[in-house]
Amino acid sequence: MFERLRMMFDLWRDQREIEALSDREVEDLGVTRDQLRAFARLPMDVPERLTAMAAIFGLSEADLKQNYADYLELLEVCAHCGARRQCAETLDSFATARPEACGFCPNAGTYAQKAGLAA
């Protein structure tokens, strides 16, 4: 219960900080204010899961962040994925996981394209 309250407080604080940014500061970040709001609401494990799944396709975190707006879109898709159990099972067997077994992942096509694996 305490952890949930802490997360709610952190989200509230993050949202206030986003609203306090000037338009220029938001522009300098290269994202929209709405993208920042959405990013702040993401579950804490999403960036880690996203990066781990992309690694199965041979992509690094730097590869994912080359275009930050695209990275935020990947995060948003990952956050709303309905295959969290399959994702967790795949990441638990990371050493033997292969891209062709990751069709359940809504970002798989993007990962494959970025890795040059898409036809």
C-alpha positions, 0 to 999 in steps of 0.5 A: 500500500505504501509503495502505491501511495509513493508511486502516486505521489511521484506521478503527481510531482512529475506531472507538476514539474512537466507543467512548470516547464516553459514551452521553450524548455519542452521544445528543447527536449525535442518532444511535446508536452503530451509526450512528456505527460505520457512518459511520466505515467509509464510503469517503471519497468517499461524502459527496461523491458523495452530495451531487453526485448530490443536486445533480442533483435540485436539492438542497443539502447542507443539504437532505440534512442537515435530518434527520441520521438520514435523511442517514446512511441515504442515506450507507449506501445510497450506500456499498453501491451497485452502480452506482458506474461509472454514478454516476461517468459521470453525475457526470462529465457533471454539467452535462447530467445530469438527474434522470430519467436517474438511475434507477440510483441507489438514492437517486434516489427519496428525492432526487426526493421531497425535491426535490418531483419525485416524483409 
